[in-house]
Amino acid sequence: MRQILYLVQKEFRQIFRDKAMLRIIFIVPLIQILVLGNAITTDVKNIKIVIQDQDKTPYSRELILQFVHCKYFKTIGFEDNYTNLSDCLASGKANLAIVIPKHFQRHIVLNKKPDVQILVDGVDGNYAGVALGYATDILQKYQERLISSTPYLGFYAKNIHRVEKAPMFWYNPNLESKPYIVPGLIAILLLIITMFLTSMGIVREKEIGTLEQLMVTPIRSYQLVLGKVIPFSILGIVVINIAMGFIYLIFGIAVKGSLLFMVFESLIFIISTLGLGIFISTISETQQQALFMAWFTMICFILLSGFFFPIANMPYVIQKITLLNPLRYFIIILREIYLKGTSIKDLIPETLSLVAFGACLFIAAIIRFRKKIG
């Protein structure tokens, strides 16, 4: 036990002596949360629209005001020439075009079906679908407002029983993307801190010769591994607490579940990433090799974790491959604890999967490390 404590002290001295590593551990995560937390979003806002009003009546102007005052749309101008609308969409000047035809008000007064044309840039299918949904919702509410506020329109519609919807969204009432995205950043930060620094730290010691000096001392291999693992585990827990505080101060997102449970799950994930970092260090001869392998692994983990893209939308074969990704389970756990306050009994499958991967990766790394130093 004394040998392990000495190694832990030696690792901490080495970490705090390296100013570049300190910046990576404490400053870079805060910058990442601040930048990525605001930059990565699935919200569709500031949809650029161009409007053509061929009717120029009070009713058409009232409809235009609904789009102008909507927080999701940004009106860039009005066009009198219909052919210019396609040029605006093609050049990217506008994402959506609204055309109010002639006799719009007349058709409403005569209780006829008025037409409104919506032209949408469909290059980004998801963006176009959401934008069209916003526009359709505005038209529907405008129609309901006309029926309720205009006496002669209300006369025709008084016997129509409309179904009114009152949706209620749990856990994220405003349907914002930040509460969904930001907790996942904690998992990525832990992945970087543990896997990157462990793999590069061990390889760095091989390059400068200190690892060989440790191997000729009367220290057993498991003591050497624990001496490497414990400091980065402690740093990982410190970083996750700093990140949670920073997330609360910047975004106002607090953990709804148990902090103790969250730390427990984080420790399991840290064991997995530390094992992966040790394994990478055993197959790398230089820090550049370790950096490349760690970066490649991290990119694959992130893309197949459900952080950016829902796993259910991936091809069937890729969905099966994601089952071998521990980051997938940890992101699910983080979001459940953060947003829902889920307890461990509801996360048993994810927790057991994370424990299994953590144990397998760490054991494989230890065996590989012992063979390498042997």
N, C-alpha and C positions, 0 to 999 in steps of 0.2 A: 504493500500500500504506500509506503514511503517513497518508493521509486516512482510510482505513478504521480504522486503529488509533486515530486521534483520535476518530472517531465511536464506536468501541467503548468507549473510556474515558469519553466523555461519557454514553453510555447507562448504564454501570455507576454513574457518579456520580449520575445521575438516579434509578436504581433504589434505591440504598442511601440516598438522601436521603428517599425516600418511605417512611415507617414502615408505612403501610397495605399497601404492596406487599410489603415485607419479611415482614410477618405472613402474607400470602397465599402467599408463596414457601416459607417455612421452617416456620411454625408450623401453618398450616391443613392441609398434607399429613399431618403427624404425627397431628393430631387425627382426620383422616379415616381413616387406617389403623387407629388404635386403636378408633374408634367403629364404623366400617363393617365392619372385620375381625371384630368380635365380634357385630355386629347382623345382618349379612347371612349367613344360613345356610340350607341346605336340609335340615339334619338334623331329624328328627322326634323330639323328646324331650318329656318332661313331659306325656305323654298322660293326661289326666284320666279315670279309670275309676271306675265305681260297680259294686258287686258284690252279687248276690243269691244266697244259698246256701239252697236249699230242702231240701237233703239233710242238712246239718249232721252229717257223718260224718268220720272221720279222713282218708279219701281226698279228700273235697271240701275240707277245710281245708288239706291238703297242696297241692292245686292252687291254692288262693287264695294261699298263700305264694309260689308261683312268680310270680304277678303282682305281689304286694306288694314282693318283693325285686328285681324287674326294674328296671334303671336307666331304662328308657324310659317306664315307667308311674308315675303318681302317683295312689294310691288316695285318693279324696275321701270315701268313706263306704260303708256297707252299707245296702241297702234290703230290707225285708221285704215291701213291697207292690209287686207287679209293675207296676201301672199308673203308679207314680211314676217308673219308669225312663224312659218316654217324655218325661215332664216334665223330667227332668234333661238329656236330650239336646236337647230343644227350647229350653230356657232357656240352653244353653251351659255349664251347671254341669259337665257331663261330656261327653267326646268319644266314650266307648265304655262299653258296659255288658256285664257278664258274668253270665249266668244259669246256675247249676248246678241242674238239676232234681232232683226226688225220685228215689230209687232209683238214684242215680248209683253209689254204692259197690256195691250189689247187682248191678247189671248188669256191673260190672267183675269181681266175684267169680265170677259165673255165666258169664263169658266171652261176655257179650253186648255189643252195641255201645252204649256210653254216649253220651248226647247232652249237648252244651254249646251254649248259645245265645249268640251275640255280636251285639250291636246297635251299629251304628257311625253316627256323624253324618257323612253323605256330602256336606255342603255343599262342602268342599274335597276334591275327588276324589283328588288326590295324597296328601294327609295321611291320608285315610281308608284308602286302599289300603296305605300303609306301616304304619299302626296295625294293620290287620287282618292283615298279614303277620307282624308281631311277635307278635300273639296266637296265630296259627296255629302259629308256630314253638314257642311255649311249650307248647301242647297236644301237639304232636308229640314234643317232648323228654320231656314228662311221661309220655306213653304208653310211650316206649322205656324210661324209668326203671322204670316199673311192670313191664314184661315181664322186664327183666333182674334185678330185685330180688325179685320175688314167685315162689316156687317153682312153685306150681300154674299160674300164668300162663305161666311159662317152659316148662312141660311141653307146653302147647298150641302154643306158638310155636317150639319147638326146631327143627322142620323147616322153618321159614320163613327163607329167606335174604334178609335185608334189605340193600339197597344203602346203604352209608354214604358220605356226601359229606364231602370235605375241601377246601373251596374255598381258593384262594390268590389274593389280589388284589395285582397289581403296582402300584408307584408310590404307592399310597395304601392300605396294608393295613387301616387302621381305617375306611376309607370315610368319613372326616370331610370336611366341606364347606370348612373353612378352607384347606387346601392348594390347593383348586380355586378358591376365591373370591379369596383375598388377592393372588395374583400379578396378577389382573386389575385390582386397585386401582391398581397402578403405572401401567398404561396410562391409566386415568382421571385420575390425578394429572398425568401428562405432558400430557394433553389440556387440562386446566384451566390449567396453568402456561404452556404455550406459546400456545395459541389465544386464551385469554381475555386474558392480559396483553399479547400482541402487538397484538391488535385494539384493545383499550382504550387501550394506550399511544400508539399512532399517532394515534388519534382525539383523545386528550387533548392531544397536541402541536398538532393542528390547531385545537383550541378555544383554546389559550393563545397561538397564533401562532408558536411556535418552529419548526414545520415549514415555514412560509413563509419564515422567515429562513434555514433550511438550503437551501431551493430556489434562493435568489438567490446563494448562495455558489458558487464554482467546483468543485462536487462533482457527479460524474456520478450518474445515477439508480441504477446497479447498486452503486456505492459506498455510497450512502445505504441501499439495501436490505440490503446485507451488514452495514453498521454496525448495523442494527436486528436482524438475524437472529442474528449471532454471539453477542451477550451472552445472549440467551434460550436459544440452543443450549447454551451452557456451563452456564447455570443449570439447564436440563433434565437434563443429565448429573449435575450435583451433586445435584439432588433425587432422581434415581433411585438414586444410591449411598446417600444418607441413608435413603431408603425401604427399600432392601434391608437395611441394618443394623438399622433399627427393626423390620422384620418378623422378622428373626432373633432379636432380643432379646425381643420380645413373644410371638411365636408359635412360635419355634424352627424356622422354615422357612428352610432355606438353599438357595442355588442349586446344583443338581446339575450343571448344564452349564457351559459356558465363559462367564466374565464378559466377556471380550473380545468374544465373539460377541453377547452380550446388549447390550453398549454399541453395537456396530455396528448391530444391528437397531433399537435405540432412536433412534439418530441418523437413520436413514431415516424412522422414524415422526415424529420431531421436525420434519424438513423438510416433511412433509405437513401437520402441524398449524400450523407457522409460515406456510406458504403460505396455508392456509385463514384464519389470523388476519389476514394482510395483505390478503387478498381481502375479508374482512368490513370491514376498516377503510376500504377504498376505496368501499364502498357505504353507509357510515354517516357521518352528519354530527355526531352527538353520542355521548357515552359510553353514554347510556341505550339508544340504538339498537344500538350495538355489543354491549352486554351482552345485550340481548334476542336478537339474531341468534346470538350465540355460544352462549347458553343453549339456544335452540331446536335448533341444530345438534348440540350435545353430547348432548341428550336423545335425539334420533333416532339418533345414532351408538351410544349405549350400549344402547338397546333393540333395535337391529338388529345387535348385535355378538356375541351369544351369551353375554354376561356373566351375565345373569339367566336367560334362557330358551334352551334348545337350539335352534339354527337348524333342525335336522331336524324339530322339532315345529311349525315355522311353516308357513303356507300356501305353496304352490309359488311363487306370484307374489312373495311377500315374501322367500322364499329367494333368488330371483334378484336382488331389489333389494339384499340384503345383500352381494352381490358387489361393489357400488360403495362399500362402507364400509371404509376402511383400518383402522379400529379392530378390525374382525373379524379381520383377518389378524395384527395385532400381539398381540391377546389369545391367539390360538392359539400364536403363537411364544413368548410369555412362559410359558404353561403348559407347553409342551413342554420348554423350557430349564429351567424351575424344577423340574418334577416328574420328568422323564424323563432330563434331560441330553442331549437330542437335538442332533445336530450339524447343520451347515448343509446337508449333502447330503440330509438327510431333510426339510428345510424350504425347498427350492428353489422350489416353486410359491408358497408364501406370501411368501417373500422377494422374488421377482420381481414379484408383484402389488403388494407394498408399495413397491418401487422405482418401478414404473410410476405408481402413484397419487401418490407423493411428487413425482416429476418433473413430472407433469401439473399438479398443484395448485400447485407452486411456480412453474412457468413461467407459468401463467395468472395467478397473483397478481402476478408481476413485470410482465407486460404490462399488466395492469389498473392497477397502481401507476404505471407510467411514463406511461400515458395520463392518469391523474388529475393528476399533478404537472406534466404537460406543458401 
